């Protein structure tokens, strides 16, 4: 056993020296040391009995490892172990019931955290070579474990590894270990896991992706160069979002929901009044005007516009008057007075009710009722009769809600016939009222 012991001590010393020496080049290294136990070694005797005890632990045994981070959370670890296995059924012929156990392993380790947490779990896989006394065999290994860090450099380690030997004389078994672990490396002022010599921001906590610089919104643009450090945005937008995709960051985009050019503050070009001057430069965007007048109409244009608007309003008013006049005269022709009478019939009142609705719909209009007669009787008599007929119609309309100030009346006697007084039908047509708009 002594040659193996010396060999093992030499390997352990070399690993330890390498780990300490590596500090000078700021590479993250770890080394661990502690006892180990061999559990359930699967080697049977010919009688089908288990040759070795289920649990085996030598008080002088140990497990020593040295590891180096390769990339991000992946590291490689060299491991040396020393222990012994005890026989289950020693015989009188057996001089030694314990056999020395030595293993050398190379393991890849993947950490589930960035190593900055107190609890630092991992999985490991690799291979090695295990000697039981003087007989050795290769193994394939896989295991799980965790580091429990107390501070930044010191902690405890617990690990379980299964080692599988494919040769019949090899030893299939579990190895359990616990111990202390040290972490070595260069100076890391901000404790972000990146040594100062490789950290672009050594005094600010950052990530591997941004070379140790902080990136609050995780957009890949470090905060010191990010115009919008709290909002995710692409690098070509200096870390700012651009929701409308027009190339102007939302922070400087006056129209963040509509595409526009950068020189137009990210807004689309509009020319509401179609005068050739865009709205952003048009002092009168709702009124057309020449560019030399900042898009506003000139005084001549304003005057012409006023004239045009007045004429347009006059034309509208005249159109309304023509329509109302036609409707009034249409209903007024229904009203027919008996010879020598000014009283209103039921049909006359229905017509006047319709006229009332028209007048009430035009509160700003002024109306005049003209009364007429045929030529039967004297001029004086017919004048008084026509006056009474116009007054009767006016009184009825006022009783229905038409304002007194909106309506006037006058009689014109027999002076304005619209039909031949020599016929009965002509005289009926001349006994009438007419309604006009007077404003």
Helices and strands as residue ranges (DSSP letters): H 2-21, G 22-25, E 29-34, E 36-39, E 55-56, E 62-71, E 74-86, E 98-111, E 119-132, E 135-150, E 154-165, E 173-184, G 196-198, G 223-225, G 235-237, G 250-252, G 262-264, G 279-281, G 291-293, H 299-332, H 346-360, E 367-371, H 379-399, G 404-406, E 407-411, H 424-430, E 433-437
